[in-house]
Amino acid sequence: MAYAKSFSARYADEKTILDQLNKIFPMSTGVAIIYQRGRFICSTPRELTREESSAIKAAIKANHYDDDGL
């Protein structure tokens, strides 16, 4: 069974989200993300914990401050 979680983010945040999911689910084939209407919908092998979701949101926010002119 796959679980879905969505994150409000820009299209440029895809790599950040994918990197974070790969840290949580290393070498997992059950991870997929799609961008739809300003949100990334992430399919994962299990439900993300509150801490994992918070870490992804923090990485997205940090990425916004790191961008050089994006």
N, C-alpha and C positions, 0 to 999 in steps of 0.2 A: 504494500500500500504506500502510495506517495502522499506527502503532506505539502500544502501550499502556504506560503507566507509572502506578503507583498510589502515592498518598501517604496516610499516616495523618493524619487531620485531623478537626476538628469540622465540622458542617454550616455553621457561621458562617464558615468559612474559604474558602468557594467563591469569593467575590469576589477574595480575595488570590491564589488559585491562578490564576484566570482572568486577572487583571491581569498576573501574571508570564508566563503563556503568551502573552499578547498582546504583551508586550515581545519575546519570543523569535521569535514568528511574527506579525509585524504584517500586518494585512489578510488573514489566512489563513482560508480556509473549512474547512480540514481539522482544526480544533481543536474538540474536544468533551469535556465532563467529565460524569460521573455520580457520584452519591453512593450507596455501597452498604456497609452494615455498618461504618461508621466509617472508610471509606476513600474517597478520590476516585480514580476510574479515569479517566485522561486519555488521549484518543486524539489523536495528533499526526501531522503529515505525515512526520516523520522521527524517528529515535530521539533522545532527549534526551542531551546529553553529561553527564558526571559533574558538571561545573561548573554546568550549567543545573539539574540535579536538586538540587544542593546549594543553589543560590540560591533555589529554590522552597521547600525545607525551611527555610531560614533566614528567609524571608518569613513562613512559617506560624508559626514560633516567635516571631518579632517581633510578629506580630499577636496572639498570646496575651497578651503583656505589655502591648500597647496597649489591649486591650479595657477599656472602662469598665463593669464590672459584668456582663459576659457570662459 
